[in-house]
Amino acid sequence: MQPTRGGKGGKTVTVISGLDLDPAGFKSLLKKLKTRIGSGGTVKEELIELQGDQVDLALELLSKEGYRPKRAGG
């Protein structure tokens, strides 16, 4: 999981990758993250993108959901 600059206007997005989920699982997890973080987001291929630098909140929420997330890229 890492914050990345890109997308429309070069804004920061938090990218979550490496999850072994089916399409319905990605949508369900995205909905939980968006609701709890209060940010927009989308699923692209096998990545979840959240608007803004949401790494700390996403790490905490994924841990509570039973995943073992880790920060990538320092």
Biopython code that builds the backbone (N, CA, C, O; Angstrom):
import numpy as np
from Bio.PDB.StructureBuilder import StructureBuilder

atoms = [
    (1, "MET", "N", (0.852, -1.149, 0.000)),
    (1, "MET", "CA", (0.000, 0.000, 0.000)),
    (1, "MET", "C", (0.905, 1.221, 0.000)),
    (1, "MET", "O", (1.862, 1.297, 0.771)),
    (2, "GLN", "N", (0.594, 2.178, -0.873)),
    (2, "GLN", "CA", (1.434, 3.364, -0.941)),
    (2, "GLN", "C", (0.668, 4.543, -1.522)),
    (2, "GLN", "O", (-0.239, 4.365, -2.336)),
    (3, "PRO", "N", (1.043, 5.765, -1.093)),
    (3, "PRO", "CA", (0.478, 6.944, -1.747)),
    (3, "PRO", "C", (1.215, 7.186, -3.058)),
    (3, "PRO", "O", (2.436, 7.041, -3.116)),
    (4, "THR", "N", (0.497, 7.548, -4.093)),
    (4, "THR", "CA", (1.071, 7.757, -5.416)),
    (4, "THR", "C", (0.456, 8.998, -6.029)),
    (4, "THR", "O", (-0.726, 9.279, -5.830)),
    (5, "ARG", "N", (1.261, 9.739, -6.776)),
    (5, "ARG", "CA", (0.722, 10.888, -7.499)),
    (5, "ARG", "C", (0.381, 10.442, -8.906)),
    (5, "ARG", "O", (1.160, 9.739, -9.551)),
    (6, "GLY", "N", (-0.757, 10.842, -9.367)),
    (6, "GLY", "CA", (-1.158, 10.461, -10.713)),
    (6, "GLY", "C", (-2.623, 10.740, -10.910)),
    (6, "GLY", "O", (-3.253, 11.429, -10.108)),
    (7, "GLY", "N", (-3.155, 10.209, -11.969)),
    (7, "GLY", "CA", (-4.566, 10.421, -12.232)),
    (7, "GLY", "C", (-4.829, 11.819, -12.723)),
    (7, "GLY", "O", (-3.907, 12.536, -13.112)),
    (8, "LYS", "N", (-6.068, 12.203, -12.707)),
    (8, "LYS", "CA", (-6.486, 13.500, -13.222)),
    (8, "LYS", "C", (-5.951, 14.628, -12.343)),
    (8, "LYS", "O", (-6.250, 14.685, -11.150)),
    (9, "GLY", "N", (-5.179, 15.505, -12.920)),
    (9, "GLY", "CA", (-4.657, 16.652, -12.181)),
    (9, "GLY", "C", (-3.469, 16.329, -11.297)),
    (9, "GLY", "O", (-3.033, 17.197, -10.540)),
    (10, "GLY", "N", (-2.928, 15.129, -11.356)),
    (10, "GLY", "CA", (-1.755, 14.783, -10.561)),
    (10, "GLY", "C", (-2.010, 14.732, -9.071)),
    (10, "GLY", "O", (-1.087, 14.955, -8.287)),
    (11, "LYS", "N", (-3.227, 14.447, -8.655)),
    (11, "LYS", "CA", (-3.555, 14.390, -7.229)),
    (11, "LYS", "C", (-3.042, 13.090, -6.621)),
    (11, "LYS", "O", (-2.806, 12.110, -7.327)),
    (12, "THR", "N", (-2.875, 13.097, -5.306)),
    (12, "THR", "CA", (-2.384, 11.922, -4.598)),
    (12, "THR", "C", (-3.503, 10.903, -4.421)),
    (12, "THR", "O", (-4.627, 11.256, -4.064)),
    (13, "VAL", "N", (-3.187, 9.645, -4.673)),
    (13, "VAL", "CA", (-4.113, 8.547, -4.407)),
    (13, "VAL", "C", (-3.377, 7.482, -3.604)),
    (13, "VAL", "O", (-2.162, 7.331, -3.735)),
    (14, "THR", "N", (-4.104, 6.750, -2.783)),
    (14, "THR", "CA", (-3.548, 5.632, -2.041)),
    (14, "THR", "C", (-3.894, 4.364, -2.796)),
    (14, "THR", "O", (-5.065, 4.091, -3.058)),
    (15, "VAL", "N", (-2.876, 3.585, -3.148)),
    (15, "VAL", "CA", (-3.073, 2.373, -3.939)),
    (15, "VAL", "C", (-2.896, 1.156, -3.033)),
    (15, "VAL", "O", (-1.880, 1.010, -2.354)),
    (16, "ILE", "N", (-3.904, 0.290, -3.039)),
    (16, "ILE", "CA", (-3.863, -0.953, -2.272)),
    (16, "ILE", "C", (-3.800, -2.093, -3.275)),
    (16, "ILE", "O", (-4.688, -2.238, -4.116)),
    (17, "SER", "N", (-2.755, -2.896, -3.186)),
    (17, "SER", "CA", (-2.583, -3.999, -4.135)),
    (17, "SER", "C", (-2.239, -5.277, -3.380)),
    (17, "SER", "O", (-2.003, -5.261, -2.172)),
    (18, "GLY", "N", (-2.215, -6.380, -4.116)),
    (18, "GLY", "CA", (-1.808, -7.652, -3.537)),
    (18, "GLY", "C", (-2.910, -8.398, -2.809)),
    (18, "GLY", "O", (-2.631, -9.326, -2.050)),
    (19, "LEU", "N", (-4.159, -8.006, -3.029)),
    (19, "LEU", "CA", (-5.273, -8.697, -2.386)),
    (19, "LEU", "C", (-5.776, -9.811, -3.294)),
    (19, "LEU", "O", (-5.915, -9.622, -4.502)),
    (20, "ASP", "N", (-6.046, -10.964, -2.711)),
    (20, "ASP", "CA", (-6.558, -12.101, -3.478)),
    (20, "ASP", "C", (-8.072, -12.160, -3.289)),
    (20, "ASP", "O", (-8.580, -12.954, -2.498)),
    (21, "LEU", "N", (-8.784, -11.310, -4.025)),
    (21, "LEU", "CA", (-10.242, -11.218, -3.914)),
    (21, "LEU", "C", (-10.889, -11.358, -5.279)),
    (21, "LEU", "O", (-10.260, -11.100, -6.306)),
    (22, "ASP", "N", (-12.138, -11.765, -5.284)),
    (22, "ASP", "CA", (-12.909, -11.763, -6.525)),
    (22, "ASP", "C", (-13.484, -10.356, -6.726)),
    (22, "ASP", "O", (-13.406, -9.538, -5.810)),
    (23, "PRO", "N", (-14.051, -10.056, -7.883)),
    (23, "PRO", "CA", (-14.573, -8.704, -8.130)),
    (23, "PRO", "C", (-15.578, -8.230, -7.080)),
    (23, "PRO", "O", (-15.566, -7.058, -6.700)),
    (24, "ALA", "N", (-16.437, -9.117, -6.612)),
    (24, "ALA", "CA", (-17.411, -8.736, -5.584)),
    (24, "ALA", "C", (-16.704, -8.413, -4.267)),
    (24, "ALA", "O", (-17.125, -7.513, -3.539)),
    (25, "GLY", "N", (-15.636, -9.142, -3.962)),
    (25, "GLY", "CA", (-14.865, -8.889, -2.748)),
    (25, "GLY", "C", (-14.181, -7.532, -2.784)),
    (25, "GLY", "O", (-14.140, -6.824, -1.778)),
    (26, "PHE", "N", (-13.637, -7.166, -3.958)),
    (26, "PHE", "CA", (-13.022, -5.846, -4.106)),
    (26, "PHE", "C", (-14.053, -4.749, -3.886)),
    (26, "PHE", "O", (-13.783, -3.773, -3.188)),
    (27, "LYS", "N", (-15.241, -4.905, -4.481)),
    (27, "LYS", "CA", (-16.286, -3.883, -4.342)),
    (27, "LYS", "C", (-16.733, -3.746, -2.897)),
    (27, "LYS", "O", (-16.932, -2.635, -2.406)),
    (28, "SER", "N", (-16.892, -4.868, -2.218)),
    (28, "SER", "CA", (-17.322, -4.861, -0.825)),
    (28, "SER", "C", (-16.285, -4.174, 0.066)),
    (28, "SER", "O", (-16.633, -3.337, 0.898)),
    (29, "LEU", "N", (-15.014, -4.531, -0.114)),
    (29, "LEU", "CA", (-13.949, -3.926, 0.681)),
    (29, "LEU", "C", (-13.832, -2.438, 0.374)),
    (29, "LEU", "O", (-13.650, -1.633, 1.287)),
    (30, "LEU", "N", (-13.933, -2.064, -0.891)),
    (30, "LEU", "CA", (-13.869, -0.654, -1.269)),
    (30, "LEU", "C", (-14.976, 0.131, -0.587)),
    (30, "LEU", "O", (-14.735, 1.227, -0.083)),
    (31, "LYS", "N", (-16.173, -0.408, -0.564)),
    (31, "LYS", "CA", (-17.302, 0.286, 0.062)),
    (31, "LYS", "C", (-17.031, 0.517, 1.547)),
    (31, "LYS", "O", (-17.289, 1.606, 2.060)),
    (32, "LYS", "N", (-16.511, -0.503, 2.246)),
    (32, "LYS", "CA", (-16.188, -0.357, 3.669)),
    (32, "LYS", "C", (-15.130, 0.723, 3.876)),
    (32, "LYS", "O", (-15.262, 1.567, 4.762)),
    (33, "LEU", "N", (-14.076, 0.692, 3.052)),
    (33, "LEU", "CA", (-12.993, 1.670, 3.188)),
    (33, "LEU", "C", (-13.497, 3.084, 2.929)),
    (33, "LEU", "O", (-13.195, 4.001, 3.693)),
    (34, "LYS", "N", (-14.263, 3.265, 1.858)),
    (34, "LYS", "CA", (-14.764, 4.595, 1.511)),
    (34, "LYS", "C", (-15.664, 5.142, 2.614)),
    (34, "LYS", "O", (-15.590, 6.324, 2.950)),
    (35, "THR", "N", (-16.513, 4.287, 3.178)),
    (35, "THR", "CA", (-17.425, 4.721, 4.232)),
    (35, "THR", "C", (-16.659, 5.118, 5.485)),
    (35, "THR", "O", (-16.926, 6.168, 6.070)),
    (36, "ARG", "N", (-15.718, 4.292, 5.898)),
    (36, "ARG", "CA", (-14.991, 4.551, 7.145)),
    (36, "ARG", "C", (-13.985, 5.682, 7.022)),
    (36, "ARG", "O", (-13.775, 6.432, 7.976)),
    (37, "ILE", "N", (-13.360, 5.815, 5.854)),
    (37, "ILE", "CA", (-12.356, 6.865, 5.659)),
    (37, "ILE", "C", (-13.015, 8.182, 5.280)),
    (37, "ILE", "O", (-12.494, 9.250, 5.600)),
    (38, "GLY", "N", (-14.146, 8.116, 4.607)),
    (38, "GLY", "CA", (-14.827, 9.332, 4.170)),
    (38, "GLY", "C", (-14.176, 9.922, 2.936)),
    (38, "GLY", "O", (-14.076, 11.140, 2.793)),
    (39, "SER", "N", (-13.740, 9.055, 2.054)),
    (39, "SER", "CA", (-13.049, 9.480, 0.845)),
    (39, "SER", "C", (-13.591, 8.693, -0.338)),
    (39, "SER", "O", (-14.173, 7.622, -0.167)),
    (40, "GLY", "N", (-13.398, 9.226, -1.532)),
    (40, "GLY", "CA", (-13.798, 8.511, -2.737)),
    (40, "GLY", "C", (-12.769, 7.467, -3.099)),
    (40, "GLY", "O", (-11.658, 7.464, -2.568)),
    (41, "GLY", "N", (-13.139, 6.584, -4.000)),
    (41, "GLY", "CA", (-12.204, 5.562, -4.433)),
    (41, "GLY", "C", (-12.787, 4.737, -5.557)),
    (41, "GLY", "O", (-13.955, 4.883, -5.918)),
    (42, "THR", "N", (-11.949, 3.861, -6.107)),
    (42, "THR", "CA", (-12.369, 3.012, -7.213)),
    (42, "THR", "C", (-11.552, 1.729, -7.218)),
    (42, "THR", "O", (-10.498, 1.642, -6.587)),
    (43, "VAL", "N", (-12.057, 0.737, -7.942)),
    (43, "VAL", "CA", (-11.318, -0.501, -8.183)),
    (43, "VAL", "C", (-10.861, -0.468, -9.626)),
    (43, "VAL", "O", (-11.678, -0.283, -10.528)),
    (44, "LYS", "N", (-9.560, -0.646, -9.862)),
    (44, "LYS", "CA", (-8.995, -0.715, -11.210)),
    (44, "LYS", "C", (-8.189, -1.998, -11.303)),
    (44, "LYS", "O", (-7.190, -2.173, -10.605)),
    (45, "GLU", "N", (-8.640, -2.900, -12.183)),
    (45, "GLU", "CA", (-8.032, -4.225, -12.328)),
    (45, "GLU", "C", (-8.012, -4.892, -10.962)),
    (45, "GLU", "O", (-9.081, -5.172, -10.419)),
    (46, "GLU", "N", (-6.854, -5.160, -10.383)),
    (46, "GLU", "CA", (-6.800, -5.778, -9.056)),
    (46, "GLU", "C", (-6.188, -4.823, -8.035)),
    (46, "GLU", "O", (-5.460, -5.241, -7.135)),
    (47, "LEU", "N", (-6.494, -3.532, -8.189)),
    (47, "LEU", "CA", (-6.025, -2.491, -7.279)),
    (47, "LEU", "C", (-7.218, -1.735, -6.727)),
    (47, "LEU", "O", (-8.240, -1.589, -7.397)),
    (48, "ILE", "N", (-7.080, -1.256, -5.502)),
    (48, "ILE", "CA", (-8.047, -0.318, -4.946)),
    (48, "ILE", "C", (-7.337, 1.014, -4.851)),
    (48, "ILE", "O", (-6.243, 1.101, -4.294)),
    (49, "GLU", "N", (-7.954, 2.060, -5.394)),
    (49, "GLU", "CA", (-7.415, 3.411, -5.307)),
    (49, "GLU", "C", (-8.345, 4.251, -4.453)),
    (49, "GLU", "O", (-9.546, 4.322, -4.711)),
    (50, "LEU", "N", (-7.779, 4.891, -3.427)),
    (50, "LEU", "CA", (-8.524, 5.810, -2.574)),
    (50, "LEU", "C", (-7.998, 7.213, -2.808)),
    (50, "LEU", "O", (-6.790, 7.409, -2.936)),
    (51, "GLN", "N", (-8.883, 8.184, -2.864)),
    (51, "GLN", "CA", (-8.467, 9.558, -3.103)),
    (51, "GLN", "C", (-7.736, 10.102, -1.881)),
    (51, "GLN", "O", (-8.200, 9.955, -0.750)),
    (52, "GLY", "N", (-6.594, 10.726, -2.118)),
    (52, "GLY", "CA", (-5.813, 11.344, -1.054)),
    (52, "GLY", "C", (-4.820, 10.375, -0.429)),
    (52, "GLY", "O", (-4.782, 9.192, -0.769)),
    (53, "ASP", "N", (-4.018, 10.899, 0.492)),
    (53, "ASP", "CA", (-3.034, 10.093, 1.215)),
    (53, "ASP", "C", (-3.738, 9.480, 2.424)),
    (53, "ASP", "O", (-3.791, 10.089, 3.492)),
    (54, "GLN", "N", (-4.269, 8.291, 2.252)),
    (54, "GLN", "CA", (-5.070, 7.616, 3.277)),
    (54, "GLN", "C", (-4.367, 6.374, 3.816)),
    (54, "GLN", "O", (-5.019, 5.478, 4.351)),
    (55, "VAL", "N", (-3.047, 6.313, 3.682)),
    (55, "VAL", "CA", (-2.313, 5.086, 4.014)),
    (55, "VAL", "C", (-2.512, 4.675, 5.467)),
    (55, "VAL", "O", (-2.821, 3.514, 5.737)),
    (56, "ASP", "N", (-2.340, 5.599, 6.405)),
    (56, "ASP", "CA", (-2.430, 5.234, 7.821)),
    (56, "ASP", "C", (-3.811, 4.711, 8.188)),
    (56, "ASP", "O", (-3.932, 3.694, 8.871)),
    (57, "LEU", "N", (-4.853, 5.404, 7.736)),
    (57, "LEU", "CA", (-6.218, 4.948, 8.008)),
    (57, "LEU", "C", (-6.500, 3.610, 7.341)),
    (57, "LEU", "O", (-7.107, 2.727, 7.948)),
    (58, "ALA", "N", (-6.065, 3.456, 6.102)),
    (58, "ALA", "CA", (-6.308, 2.210, 5.376)),
    (58, "ALA", "C", (-5.575, 1.043, 6.043)),
    (58, "ALA", "O", (-6.128, -0.052, 6.142)),
    (59, "LEU", "N", (-4.342, 1.264, 6.500)),
    (59, "LEU", "CA", (-3.606, 0.207, 7.203)),
    (59, "LEU", "C", (-4.371, -0.250, 8.437)),
    (59, "LEU", "O", (-4.516, -1.448, 8.682)),
    (60, "GLU", "N", (-4.854, 0.707, 9.206)),
    (60, "GLU", "CA", (-5.600, 0.399, 10.427)),
    (60, "GLU", "C", (-6.887, -0.377, 10.112)),
    (60, "GLU", "O", (-7.185, -1.384, 10.754)),
    (61, "LEU", "N", (-7.634, 0.099, 9.130)),
    (61, "LEU", "CA", (-8.906, -0.542, 8.800)),
    (61, "LEU", "C", (-8.714, -1.933, 8.202)),
    (61, "LEU", "O", (-9.480, -2.847, 8.507)),
    (62, "LEU", "N", (-7.706, -2.099, 7.358)),
    (62, "LEU", "CA", (-7.441, -3.422, 6.789)),
    (62, "LEU", "C", (-7.013, -4.410, 7.872)),
    (62, "LEU", "O", (-7.373, -5.586, 7.817)),
    (63, "SER", "N", (-6.248, -3.936, 8.854)),
    (63, "SER", "CA", (-5.854, -4.804, 9.969)),
    (63, "SER", "C", (-7.080, -5.274, 10.739)),
    (63, "SER", "O", (-7.172, -6.442, 11.117)),
    (64, "LYS", "N", (-8.020, -4.362, 10.970)),
    (64, "LYS", "CA", (-9.250, -4.717, 11.686)),
    (64, "LYS", "C", (-10.107, -5.699, 10.895)),
    (64, "LYS", "O", (-10.871, -6.469, 11.477)),
    (65, "GLU", "N", (-9.983, -5.674, 9.573)),
    (65, "GLU", "CA", (-10.743, -6.593, 8.714)),
    (65, "GLU", "C", (-10.070, -7.964, 8.603)),
    (65, "GLU", "O", (-10.603, -8.863, 7.952)),
    (66, "GLY", "N", (-8.898, -8.129, 9.236)),
    (66, "GLY", "CA", (-8.231, -9.424, 9.234)),
    (66, "GLY", "C", (-7.117, -9.572, 8.206)),
    (66, "GLY", "O", (-6.548, -10.655, 8.067)),
    (67, "TYR", "N", (-6.798, -8.503, 7.486)),
    (67, "TYR", "CA", (-5.701, -8.549, 6.514)),
    (67, "TYR", "C", (-4.398, -8.209, 7.222)),
    (67, "TYR", "O", (-4.411, -7.692, 8.340)),
    (68, "ARG", "N", (-3.279, -8.496, 6.576)),
    (68, "ARG", "CA", (-1.965, -8.150, 7.114)),
    (68, "ARG", "C", (-1.308, -7.147, 6.169)),
    (68, "ARG", "O", (-0.413, -7.508, 5.404)),
    (69, "PRO", "N", (-1.746, -5.901, 6.219)),
    (69, "PRO", "CA", (-1.224, -4.905, 5.279)),
    (69, "PRO", "C", (0.162, -4.424, 5.672)),
    (69, "PRO", "O", (0.552, -4.494, 6.838)),
    (70, "LYS", "N", (0.897, -3.937, 4.687)),
    (70, "LYS", "CA", (2.180, -3.302, 4.975)),
    (70, "LYS", "C", (2.388, -2.148, 4.009)),
    (70, "LYS", "O", (1.905, -2.150, 2.877)),
    (71, "ARG", "N", (3.119, -1.174, 4.497)),
    (71, "ARG", "CA", (3.409, 0.024, 3.712)),
    (71, "ARG", "C", (4.506, -0.294, 2.703)),
    (71, "ARG", "O", (5.484, -0.967, 3.027)),
    (72, "ALA", "N", (4.336, 0.191, 1.490)),
    (72, "ALA", "CA", (5.335, -0.010, 0.440)),
    (72, "ALA", "C", (5.972, 1.326, 0.082)),
    (72, "ALA", "O", (5.327, 2.369, 0.190)),
    (73, "GLY", "N", (7.197, 1.306, -0.330)),
    (73, "GLY", "CA", (7.852, 2.503, -0.834)),
    (73, "GLY", "C", (8.335, 3.473, 0.209)),
    (73, "GLY", "O", (8.583, 4.634, -0.116)),
    (74, "GLY", "N", (8.481, 3.055, 1.451)),
    (74, "GLY", "CA", (9.056, 3.919, 2.469)),
    (74, "GLY", "C", (8.053, 4.671, 3.199)),
    (74, "GLY", "O", (8.391, 5.446, 4.093)),
]
sb = StructureBuilder()
sb.init_structure("model")
sb.init_model(0)
sb.init_chain("A")
sb.init_seg("    ")
for serial, (resi, resn, name, xyz) in enumerate(atoms, 1):
    if name == "N":
        sb.init_residue(resn, " ", resi, " ")
    sb.init_atom(name, np.array(xyz, "f"), 0.0, 1.0, " ", f" {name:<3s}", serial, name[0])
structure = sb.get_structure()
